[in-house]
Amino acid sequence: MATLNDIVSDFEFIDDWEDRYRYVIDLGKKLPKLADDEMNPSNKVQGCVSQVWLVSEPDMSDASNPIMHFRGASDAHIVSGLVAIMLIAFSGVPAKQVANVNENEVFEKLGLIEHLTPQRANGLRAMAARIKQHAADVLS
């Protein structure tokens, strides 16, 4: 999977927004599939227009500050790509630092913030809130 820096670099070379959207969709297609039983109401992110599911898999090797890993999926192609970007931004981050990740900055770096519909932006905020809640739960 690409890193956030890889995506930023790739976006610098892609001028056309249609091509950027295709790139985002391709990121979503590379997401590992969730099992059918993982696409359940407890993993569903509320506040998204499209269906989005999020699975948290913390690495508890250091129980005082576990490393957060996430998997996710959506039923919409472009949203799957946005989910992929969110997972890249938050996975591999120590739980204590997850709250400090600013999802808006991530999308501003990519120039996506002004190209998202209000509904998609709300969905991203809901997903970020859910990710941050998972990290807080693991720490408590």
C-alpha positions as CSV (number, residue, x, y, z in Angstrom):
1,M,0.0,0.0,0.0
2,A,1.2,3.5,-0.8
3,T,2.2,6.0,1.9
4,L,0.7,9.4,2.3
5,N,3.9,11.0,0.9
6,D,3.6,8.7,-2.1
7,I,0.0,9.9,-2.7
8,V,1.0,13.5,-2.3
9,S,3.9,13.0,-4.8
10,D,1.7,11.3,-7.3
11,F,-0.9,14.0,-7.0
12,E,1.7,16.6,-7.8
13,F,2.2,15.0,-11.2
14,I,-1.5,14.6,-12.0
15,D,-3.0,17.9,-13.1
16,D,-6.4,16.8,-14.3
17,W,-9.0,16.2,-11.6
18,E,-10.7,13.4,-13.5
19,D,-7.3,11.6,-13.4
20,R,-7.0,12.3,-9.7
21,Y,-10.4,10.9,-9.1
22,R,-9.4,7.7,-11.0
23,Y,-6.3,7.5,-8.9
24,V,-8.3,7.7,-5.7
25,I,-10.7,5.1,-7.0
26,D,-7.7,2.8,-7.8
27,L,-6.5,3.2,-4.2
28,G,-9.9,2.0,-3.1
29,K,-9.7,-1.0,-5.4
30,K,-6.4,-2.0,-3.7
31,L,-8.0,-2.2,-0.2
32,P,-8.0,-5.7,1.2
33,K,-11.5,-7.1,1.2
34,L,-13.4,-7.2,4.4
35,A,-15.1,-10.5,5.3
36,D,-18.8,-10.5,4.9
37,D,-19.3,-10.9,8.7
38,E,-17.1,-7.8,9.2
39,M,-19.6,-5.7,7.3
40,N,-21.9,-5.6,10.2
41,P,-23.8,-2.8,12.1
42,S,-21.1,-2.6,14.8
43,N,-18.4,-1.9,12.2
44,K,-20.5,0.5,10.2
45,V,-19.5,4.2,10.4
46,Q,-22.6,6.3,11.0
47,G,-22.8,9.7,9.3
48,C,-21.6,8.5,5.9
49,V,-24.0,8.8,2.9
50,S,-22.4,5.7,1.4
51,Q,-22.0,2.6,3.5
52,V,-18.5,2.5,5.2
53,W,-17.2,-0.2,7.6
54,L,-14.2,0.2,9.8
55,V,-12.3,-2.6,11.6
56,S,-9.7,-1.7,14.2
57,E,-6.7,-4.1,14.8
58,P,-4.4,-2.6,17.4
59,D,-0.9,-4.1,17.9
60,M,-0.8,-4.5,21.6
61,S,3.0,-5.3,21.8
62,D,3.3,-2.1,23.9
63,A,0.1,-2.1,25.9
64,S,0.8,1.5,27.2
65,N,0.8,2.8,23.6
66,P,-0.5,0.3,21.1
67,I,0.0,0.9,17.4
68,M,-3.3,1.3,15.6
69,H,-4.1,-0.6,12.4
70,F,-7.3,-0.2,10.5
71,R,-9.1,-2.0,7.6
72,G,-12.1,-0.6,5.9
73,A,-14.5,-0.8,3.0
74,S,-17.2,1.1,1.3
75,D,-20.0,0.3,-1.2
76,A,-19.0,3.3,-3.4
77,H,-15.9,3.5,-5.5
78,I,-14.7,7.0,-4.8
79,V,-15.5,6.6,-1.1
80,S,-13.4,3.4,-1.0
81,G,-10.5,5.5,-2.3
82,L,-11.1,8.1,0.4
83,V,-11.3,5.3,3.0
84,A,-8.0,4.1,1.7
85,I,-6.4,7.5,2.2
86,M,-7.8,7.7,5.7
87,L,-6.5,4.3,6.6
88,I,-3.1,5.2,5.3
89,A,-3.1,8.4,7.4
90,F,-4.1,6.7,10.6
91,S,-2.7,3.1,10.4
92,G,0.6,2.5,12.0
93,V,0.2,5.5,14.3
94,P,0.6,5.0,18.0
95,A,-2.8,5.2,19.8
96,K,-1.7,8.2,21.9
97,Q,-1.0,10.2,18.6
98,V,-4.1,9.2,16.7
99,A,-6.0,12.1,18.2
100,N,-3.4,14.5,16.8
101,V,-3.8,13.4,13.2
102,N,-5.8,16.2,11.4
103,E,-7.8,14.6,8.6
104,N,-8.5,18.0,7.1
105,E,-4.8,18.6,6.7
106,V,-4.4,15.3,5.0
107,F,-7.0,16.2,2.4
108,E,-5.7,19.8,2.1
109,K,-2.2,18.4,1.3
110,L,-3.8,16.5,-1.6
111,G,-6.0,19.4,-2.7
112,L,-9.0,17.3,-2.2
113,I,-10.8,19.3,0.5
114,E,-12.3,21.8,-2.0
115,H,-13.3,18.9,-4.3
116,L,-15.4,17.0,-1.8
117,T,-19.1,17.3,-1.5
118,P,-20.4,18.4,2.0
119,Q,-21.8,14.9,2.5
120,R,-18.4,13.3,1.7
121,A,-16.6,15.7,4.0
122,N,-19.1,14.9,6.8
123,G,-18.5,11.2,6.2
124,L,-14.7,11.7,6.5
125,R,-15.2,13.6,9.7
126,A,-17.4,10.7,11.0
127,M,-14.8,8.2,10.0
128,A,-12.0,10.1,11.6
129,A,-14.1,10.5,14.8
130,R,-14.7,6.7,14.8
131,I,-10.9,6.0,14.3
132,K,-10.0,8.4,17.1
133,Q,-12.7,6.7,19.4
134,H,-11.1,3.3,18.6
135,A,-7.7,4.6,19.7
136,A,-9.2,6.1,22.9
137,D,-11.0,2.9,23.7
138,V,-7.8,0.9,23.3
139,L,-6.0,3.3,25.7
140,S,-8.7,3.1,28.4
